[in-house]
Protein backbone atom coordinates (compact mmCIF):
# COMPACT_ATOMS: atom_id res chain seq x y z
CA UNK A 1 0.00 0.00 0.00
CA UNK A 2 2.90 2.36 0.57
CA UNK A 3 3.65 2.17 -3.15
CA UNK A 4 0.11 3.34 -3.93
CA UNK A 5 0.50 6.16 -1.41
CA UNK A 6 3.77 7.23 -3.04
CA UNK A 7 2.14 7.21 -6.48
CA UNK A 8 -0.76 9.33 -5.23
CA UNK A 9 1.60 11.84 -3.60
CA UNK A 10 3.61 12.09 -6.81
CA UNK A 11 0.90 12.02 -9.47
CA UNK A 12 -1.53 14.37 -7.69
CA UNK A 13 1.04 16.84 -6.34
CA UNK A 14 0.02 20.42 -6.99
CA UNK A 15 -3.50 19.53 -8.12
CA UNK A 16 -6.49 21.45 -6.79
CA UNK A 17 -8.80 19.92 -4.20
CA UNK A 18 -11.51 19.50 -6.83
CA UNK A 19 -9.18 17.78 -9.31
CA UNK A 20 -7.82 15.48 -6.64
CA UNK A 21 -11.29 14.52 -5.46
CA UNK A 22 -12.23 13.73 -9.07
CA UNK A 23 -9.22 11.45 -9.44
CA UNK A 24 -9.93 9.66 -6.15
CA UNK A 25 -13.57 9.03 -7.01
CA UNK A 26 -12.57 7.79 -10.45
CA UNK A 27 -10.04 5.37 -8.96
CA UNK A 28 -11.79 4.26 -5.76
CA UNK A 29 -15.46 4.82 -6.68
CA UNK A 30 -17.76 4.92 -3.64
CA UNK A 31 -15.04 3.91 -1.18
CA UNK A 32 -14.03 7.52 -0.47
CA UNK A 33 -15.27 8.99 2.82
CA UNK A 34 -14.84 12.26 4.68
CA UNK A 35 -14.95 12.66 8.46
CA UNK A 36 -16.16 16.02 9.74
CA UNK A 37 -16.19 17.46 13.23
CA UNK A 38 -17.68 20.71 11.82
CA UNK A 39 -14.51 22.65 12.57
CA UNK A 40 -13.60 25.46 10.20
CA UNK A 41 -11.25 23.30 8.10
CA UNK A 42 -13.86 20.58 7.77
CA UNK A 43 -16.37 23.17 6.56
CA UNK A 44 -14.00 24.04 3.72
CA UNK A 45 -13.75 20.39 2.70
CA UNK A 46 -17.52 19.93 2.98
CA UNK A 47 -18.06 22.90 0.69
CA UNK A 48 -15.64 21.45 -1.86
CA UNK A 49 -17.41 18.09 -1.77
CA UNK A 50 -20.81 19.74 -2.11
CA UNK A 51 -19.66 21.83 -5.07
CA UNK A 52 -18.19 18.80 -6.80
CA UNK A 53 -21.31 16.65 -6.30
CA UNK A 54 -19.02 13.62 -6.17
CA UNK A 55 -20.33 10.46 -4.43
CA UNK A 56 -18.22 10.98 -1.32
CA UNK A 57 -19.84 9.86 1.93
CA UNK A 58 -19.63 12.21 4.89
CA UNK A 59 -19.77 11.07 8.50
CA UNK A 60 -19.26 12.52 11.94
CA UNK A 61 -18.54 11.15 15.41
CA UNK A 62 -21.06 12.29 17.99
CA UNK A 63 -19.29 11.74 21.30
CA UNK A 64 -22.28 12.88 23.32
CA UNK A 65 -20.32 15.77 24.82
CA UNK A 66 -20.07 18.23 21.96
CA UNK A 67 -20.70 21.97 22.27
CA UNK A 68 -24.21 23.27 21.49
CA UNK A 69 -22.54 25.44 18.83
CA UNK A 70 -21.21 22.30 17.13
CA UNK A 71 -24.68 20.80 16.90
CA UNK A 72 -25.97 24.11 15.51
CA UNK A 73 -23.24 24.09 12.85
CA UNK A 74 -24.11 20.48 12.04
CA UNK A 75 -27.74 21.49 11.46
CA UNK A 76 -26.90 24.55 9.36
CA UNK A 77 -24.54 22.46 7.22
CA UNK A 78 -27.25 19.92 6.47
CA UNK A 79 -29.75 22.64 5.68
CA UNK A 80 -27.43 24.49 3.32
CA UNK A 81 -26.06 21.59 1.29
CA UNK A 82 -28.88 19.06 1.67
CA UNK A 83 -26.23 16.45 2.35
CA UNK A 84 -26.65 13.27 4.31
CA UNK A 85 -24.14 13.18 7.15
CA UNK A 86 -24.07 9.83 8.92
CA UNK A 87 -23.53 9.93 12.68
CA UNK A 88 -21.59 7.31 14.61
CA UNK A 89 -22.00 6.97 18.37
CA UNK A 90 -20.02 5.30 21.18
CA UNK A 91 -20.73 1.68 22.00
CA UNK A 92 -23.43 1.88 24.67
CA UNK A 93 -22.11 -0.89 26.91
CA UNK A 94 -18.51 0.36 26.81
CA UNK A 95 -19.54 3.91 27.66
CA UNK A 96 -21.88 2.83 30.44
CA UNK A 97 -19.18 0.67 32.02
CA UNK A 98 -16.58 3.44 31.84
CA UNK A 99 -18.83 6.04 33.44
CA UNK A 100 -20.21 3.61 36.04
CA UNK A 101 -16.74 2.53 37.13
CA UNK A 102 -14.85 5.81 36.90
CA UNK A 103 -17.39 8.63 36.79
CA UNK A 104 -18.49 11.10 34.10
CA UNK A 105 -15.40 13.31 34.38
CA UNK A 106 -12.74 10.66 34.94
CA UNK A 107 -10.75 11.96 31.96
CA UNK A 108 -9.55 14.85 34.15
CA UNK A 109 -7.91 12.45 36.59
CA UNK A 110 -5.24 10.86 34.39
CA UNK A 111 -3.98 10.68 30.81
CA UNK A 112 -4.87 6.98 30.81
CA UNK A 113 -8.49 7.71 31.69
CA UNK A 114 -8.66 10.47 29.08
CA UNK A 115 -7.30 8.20 26.38
CA UNK A 116 -9.74 5.47 27.39
CA UNK A 117 -12.59 7.96 27.12
CA UNK A 118 -11.37 9.10 23.68
CA UNK A 119 -11.07 5.46 22.66
CA UNK A 120 -14.68 4.77 23.55
CA UNK A 121 -16.22 7.99 22.27
CA UNK A 122 -14.10 8.51 19.15
CA UNK A 123 -11.60 5.83 18.15
CA UNK A 124 -13.87 2.79 18.15
CA UNK A 125 -16.73 4.58 16.36
CA UNK A 126 -14.21 5.82 13.79
CA UNK A 127 -13.10 2.27 13.10
CA UNK A 128 -16.70 1.32 12.37
CA UNK A 129 -17.12 4.32 10.10
CA UNK A 130 -13.98 3.58 8.07
CA UNK A 131 -14.52 -0.17 7.70
CA UNK A 132 -14.65 -1.27 4.08
CA UNK A 133 -13.50 2.06 2.65
CA UNK A 134 -10.30 2.90 0.75
CA UNK A 135 -9.75 6.66 1.17
CA UNK A 136 -10.30 8.70 4.33
CA UNK A 137 -10.41 12.47 3.76
CA UNK A 138 -9.56 14.69 6.74
CA UNK A 139 -9.32 18.41 7.49
CA UNK A 140 -5.83 18.18 9.01
CA UNK A 141 -3.38 21.03 8.46
CA UNK A 142 0.38 20.79 9.07
CA UNK A 143 0.62 23.92 11.21
CA UNK A 144 -1.86 22.53 13.74
CA UNK A 145 0.78 20.49 15.57
CA UNK A 146 4.30 19.08 15.32
CA UNK A 147 2.88 15.60 14.81
CA UNK A 148 0.87 16.75 11.82
CA UNK A 149 3.94 18.16 10.12
CA UNK A 150 5.31 14.62 9.88
CA UNK A 151 3.22 13.55 6.93
CA UNK A 152 2.31 14.19 3.30
CA UNK A 153 -1.09 14.81 1.75
CA UNK A 154 -1.49 11.07 1.30
CA UNK A 155 -0.39 8.62 3.96
CA UNK A 156 -1.04 5.01 4.88
CA UNK A 157 -2.90 4.54 8.16
CA UNK A 158 -1.69 1.17 9.41
CA UNK A 159 -4.08 1.11 12.36
CA UNK A 160 -7.21 1.61 10.27
CA UNK A 161 -5.83 -0.01 7.11
CA UNK A 162 -6.80 2.93 4.92
CA UNK A 163 -5.20 5.68 2.84
CA UNK A 164 -5.65 9.12 4.36
CA UNK A 165 -5.90 12.26 2.26
CA UNK A 166 -5.31 15.69 3.82
CA UNK A 167 -6.36 18.22 1.13
CA UNK A 168 -5.68 21.25 3.35
CA UNK A 169 -2.37 20.02 4.74
CA UNK A 170 -0.35 22.98 3.42
CA UNK A 171 -3.04 25.62 4.00
CA UNK A 172 -2.52 28.31 6.64
CA UNK A 173 -5.25 29.31 9.06
CA UNK A 174 -5.50 32.66 7.27
CA UNK A 175 -6.09 30.85 3.96
CA UNK A 176 -8.84 28.80 5.56
CA UNK A 177 -10.54 31.92 6.91
CA UNK A 178 -10.21 33.65 3.53
CA UNK A 179 -11.89 30.70 1.81
CA UNK A 180 -14.73 30.72 4.33
CA UNK A 181 -15.33 34.41 3.74
CA UNK A 182 -15.07 34.21 -0.06
CA UNK A 183 -17.56 31.34 -0.34
CA UNK A 184 -19.79 32.49 2.54
CA UNK A 185 -19.43 29.12 4.29
CA UNK A 186 -21.06 28.74 7.69
CA UNK A 187 -18.75 27.76 10.54
CA UNK A 188 -18.74 27.11 14.26
CA UNK A 189 -19.09 30.50 16.06
CA UNK A 190 -16.69 29.29 18.74
CA UNK A 191 -13.88 30.01 16.27
CA UNK A 192 -14.63 33.71 16.75
CA UNK A 193 -14.14 33.31 20.49
CA UNK A 194 -10.58 31.97 20.41
CA UNK A 195 -11.38 28.30 19.86
CA UNK A 196 -9.08 27.02 17.12
CA UNK A 197 -9.43 23.25 17.54
CA UNK A 198 -12.89 22.25 18.75
CA UNK A 199 -13.66 18.86 20.27
CA UNK A 200 -15.70 17.75 23.27
CA UNK A 201 -16.89 20.63 25.46
CA UNK A 202 -15.14 19.58 28.71
CA UNK A 203 -11.86 18.99 26.87
CA UNK A 204 -11.63 22.19 24.81
CA UNK A 205 -10.93 25.80 25.70
CA UNK A 206 -10.08 28.96 23.80
CA UNK A 207 -6.40 29.70 23.32
CA UNK A 208 -4.55 32.90 24.11
CA UNK A 209 -2.50 34.90 21.62
CA UNK A 210 0.84 33.18 21.07
CA UNK A 211 -0.31 29.78 22.30
CA UNK A 212 0.05 26.64 20.20
CA UNK A 213 -2.90 25.59 18.03
CA UNK A 214 -3.45 22.50 20.20
CA UNK A 215 -3.08 24.28 23.55
CA UNK A 216 -6.82 24.36 24.00
CA UNK A 217 -7.26 20.60 23.73
CA UNK A 218 -6.92 18.61 26.98
CA UNK A 219 -5.50 21.84 28.37
CA UNK A 220 -4.87 20.36 31.84
CA UNK A 221 -2.33 17.84 30.51
CA UNK A 222 1.39 18.66 30.44
CA UNK A 223 2.07 17.18 27.03
CA UNK A 224 3.13 18.84 23.75
CA UNK A 225 1.96 15.90 21.62
CA UNK A 226 -1.68 15.74 22.60
CA UNK A 227 -3.88 13.66 20.30
CA UNK A 228 -7.04 11.66 20.87
CA UNK A 229 -5.91 8.65 18.87
CA UNK A 230 -7.84 9.32 15.66
CA UNK A 231 -4.73 10.37 13.77
CA UNK A 232 -1.71 8.16 14.42
CA UNK A 233 1.45 9.16 12.57
CA UNK A 234 4.57 7.28 11.62
CA UNK A 235 7.78 8.35 13.30
CA UNK A 236 9.35 9.05 9.92
CA UNK A 237 8.09 11.22 7.11
CA UNK A 238 6.73 9.50 4.06
CA UNK A 239 8.91 10.51 1.13
C-alpha positions as CSV (number, residue, x, y, z in Angstrom):
1,X,0.0,0.0,0.0
2,X,2.9,2.4,0.6
3,X,3.7,2.2,-3.2
4,X,0.1,3.3,-3.9
5,X,0.5,6.2,-1.4
6,X,3.8,7.2,-3.0
7,X,2.1,7.2,-6.5
8,X,-0.8,9.3,-5.2
9,X,1.6,11.8,-3.6
10,X,3.6,12.1,-6.8
11,X,0.9,12.0,-9.5
12,X,-1.5,14.4,-7.7
13,X,1.0,16.8,-6.3
14,X,0.0,20.4,-7.0
15,X,-3.5,19.5,-8.1
16,X,-6.5,21.4,-6.8
17,X,-8.8,19.9,-4.2
18,X,-11.5,19.5,-6.8
19,X,-9.2,17.8,-9.3
20,X,-7.8,15.5,-6.6
21,X,-11.3,14.5,-5.5
22,X,-12.2,13.7,-9.1
23,X,-9.2,11.5,-9.4
24,X,-9.9,9.7,-6.1
25,X,-13.6,9.0,-7.0
26,X,-12.6,7.8,-10.5
27,X,-10.0,5.4,-9.0
28,X,-11.8,4.3,-5.8
29,X,-15.5,4.8,-6.7
30,X,-17.8,4.9,-3.6
31,X,-15.0,3.9,-1.2
32,X,-14.0,7.5,-0.5
33,X,-15.3,9.0,2.8
34,X,-14.8,12.3,4.7
35,X,-15.0,12.7,8.5
36,X,-16.2,16.0,9.7
37,X,-16.2,17.5,13.2
38,X,-17.7,20.7,11.8
39,X,-14.5,22.7,12.6
40,X,-13.6,25.5,10.2
41,X,-11.2,23.3,8.1
42,X,-13.9,20.6,7.8
43,X,-16.4,23.2,6.6
44,X,-14.0,24.0,3.7
45,X,-13.7,20.4,2.7
46,X,-17.5,19.9,3.0
47,X,-18.1,22.9,0.7
48,X,-15.6,21.5,-1.9
49,X,-17.4,18.1,-1.8
50,X,-20.8,19.7,-2.1
51,X,-19.7,21.8,-5.1
52,X,-18.2,18.8,-6.8
53,X,-21.3,16.6,-6.3
54,X,-19.0,13.6,-6.2
55,X,-20.3,10.5,-4.4
56,X,-18.2,11.0,-1.3
57,X,-19.8,9.9,1.9
58,X,-19.6,12.2,4.9
59,X,-19.8,11.1,8.5
60,X,-19.3,12.5,11.9
61,X,-18.5,11.2,15.4
62,X,-21.1,12.3,18.0
63,X,-19.3,11.7,21.3
64,X,-22.3,12.9,23.3
65,X,-20.3,15.8,24.8
66,X,-20.1,18.2,22.0
67,X,-20.7,22.0,22.3
68,X,-24.2,23.3,21.5
69,X,-22.5,25.4,18.8
70,X,-21.2,22.3,17.1
71,X,-24.7,20.8,16.9
72,X,-26.0,24.1,15.5
73,X,-23.2,24.1,12.9
74,X,-24.1,20.5,12.0
75,X,-27.7,21.5,11.5
76,X,-26.9,24.5,9.4
77,X,-24.5,22.5,7.2
78,X,-27.2,19.9,6.5
79,X,-29.8,22.6,5.7
80,X,-27.4,24.5,3.3
81,X,-26.1,21.6,1.3
82,X,-28.9,19.1,1.7
83,X,-26.2,16.5,2.3
84,X,-26.7,13.3,4.3
85,X,-24.1,13.2,7.2
86,X,-24.1,9.8,8.9
87,X,-23.5,9.9,12.7
88,X,-21.6,7.3,14.6
89,X,-22.0,7.0,18.4
90,X,-20.0,5.3,21.2
91,X,-20.7,1.7,22.0
92,X,-23.4,1.9,24.7
93,X,-22.1,-0.9,26.9
94,X,-18.5,0.4,26.8
95,X,-19.5,3.9,27.7
96,X,-21.9,2.8,30.4
97,X,-19.2,0.7,32.0
98,X,-16.6,3.4,31.8
99,X,-18.8,6.0,33.4
100,X,-20.2,3.6,36.0
101,X,-16.7,2.5,37.1
102,X,-14.8,5.8,36.9
103,X,-17.4,8.6,36.8
104,X,-18.5,11.1,34.1
105,X,-15.4,13.3,34.4
106,X,-12.7,10.7,34.9
107,X,-10.7,12.0,32.0
108,X,-9.6,14.9,34.2
109,X,-7.9,12.4,36.6
110,X,-5.2,10.9,34.4
111,X,-4.0,10.7,30.8
112,X,-4.9,7.0,30.8
113,X,-8.5,7.7,31.7
114,X,-8.7,10.5,29.1
115,X,-7.3,8.2,26.4
116,X,-9.7,5.5,27.4
117,X,-12.6,8.0,27.1
118,X,-11.4,9.1,23.7
119,X,-11.1,5.5,22.7
120,X,-14.7,4.8,23.6
121,X,-16.2,8.0,22.3
122,X,-14.1,8.5,19.1
123,X,-11.6,5.8,18.1
124,X,-13.9,2.8,18.2
125,X,-16.7,4.6,16.4
126,X,-14.2,5.8,13.8
127,X,-13.1,2.3,13.1
128,X,-16.7,1.3,12.4
129,X,-17.1,4.3,10.1
130,X,-14.0,3.6,8.1
131,X,-14.5,-0.2,7.7
132,X,-14.6,-1.3,4.1
133,X,-13.5,2.1,2.6
134,X,-10.3,2.9,0.8
135,X,-9.8,6.7,1.2
136,X,-10.3,8.7,4.3
137,X,-10.4,12.5,3.8
138,X,-9.6,14.7,6.7
139,X,-9.3,18.4,7.5
140,X,-5.8,18.2,9.0
141,X,-3.4,21.0,8.5
142,X,0.4,20.8,9.1
143,X,0.6,23.9,11.2
144,X,-1.9,22.5,13.7
145,X,0.8,20.5,15.6
146,X,4.3,19.1,15.3
147,X,2.9,15.6,14.8
148,X,0.9,16.7,11.8
149,X,3.9,18.2,10.1
150,X,5.3,14.6,9.9
151,X,3.2,13.5,6.9
152,X,2.3,14.2,3.3
153,X,-1.1,14.8,1.8
154,X,-1.5,11.1,1.3
155,X,-0.4,8.6,4.0
156,X,-1.0,5.0,4.9
157,X,-2.9,4.5,8.2
158,X,-1.7,1.2,9.4
159,X,-4.1,1.1,12.4
160,X,-7.2,1.6,10.3
161,X,-5.8,0.0,7.1
162,X,-6.8,2.9,4.9
163,X,-5.2,5.7,2.8
164,X,-5.6,9.1,4.4
165,X,-5.9,12.3,2.3
166,X,-5.3,15.7,3.8
167,X,-6.4,18.2,1.1
168,X,-5.7,21.2,3.4
169,X,-2.4,20.0,4.7
170,X,-0.4,23.0,3.4
171,X,-3.0,25.6,4.0
172,X,-2.5,28.3,6.6
173,X,-5.3,29.3,9.1
174,X,-5.5,32.7,7.3
175,X,-6.1,30.9,4.0
176,X,-8.8,28.8,5.6
177,X,-10.5,31.9,6.9
178,X,-10.2,33.7,3.5
179,X,-11.9,30.7,1.8
180,X,-14.7,30.7,4.3
181,X,-15.3,34.4,3.7
182,X,-15.1,34.2,-0.1
183,X,-17.6,31.3,-0.3
184,X,-19.8,32.5,2.5
185,X,-19.4,29.1,4.3
186,X,-21.1,28.7,7.7
187,X,-18.8,27.8,10.5
188,X,-18.7,27.1,14.3
189,X,-19.1,30.5,16.1
190,X,-16.7,29.3,18.7
191,X,-13.9,30.0,16.3
192,X,-14.6,33.7,16.7
193,X,-14.1,33.3,20.5
194,X,-10.6,32.0,20.4
195,X,-11.4,28.3,19.9
196,X,-9.1,27.0,17.1
197,X,-9.4,23.3,17.5
198,X,-12.9,22.2,18.8
199,X,-13.7,18.9,20.3
200,X,-15.7,17.8,23.3
201,X,-16.9,20.6,25.5
202,X,-15.1,19.6,28.7
203,X,-11.9,19.0,26.9
204,X,-11.6,22.2,24.8
205,X,-10.9,25.8,25.7
206,X,-10.1,29.0,23.8
207,X,-6.4,29.7,23.3
208,X,-4.6,32.9,24.1
209,X,-2.5,34.9,21.6
210,X,0.8,33.2,21.1
211,X,-0.3,29.8,22.3
212,X,0.1,26.6,20.2
213,X,-2.9,25.6,18.0
214,X,-3.4,22.5,20.2
215,X,-3.1,24.3,23.5
216,X,-6.8,24.4,24.0
217,X,-7.3,20.6,23.7
218,X,-6.9,18.6,27.0
219,X,-5.5,21.8,28.4
220,X,-4.9,20.4,31.8
221,X,-2.3,17.8,30.5
222,X,1.4,18.7,30.4
223,X,2.1,17.2,27.0
224,X,3.1,18.8,23.8
225,X,2.0,15.9,21.6
226,X,-1.7,15.7,22.6
227,X,-3.9,13.7,20.3
228,X,-7.0,11.7,20.9
229,X,-5.9,8.6,18.9
230,X,-7.8,9.3,15.7
231,X,-4.7,10.4,13.8
232,X,-1.7,8.2,14.4
233,X,1.5,9.2,12.6
234,X,4.6,7.3,11.6
235,X,7.8,8.3,13.3
236,X,9.3,9.1,9.9
237,X,8.1,11.2,7.1
238,X,6.7,9.5,4.1
239,X,8.9,10.5,1.1
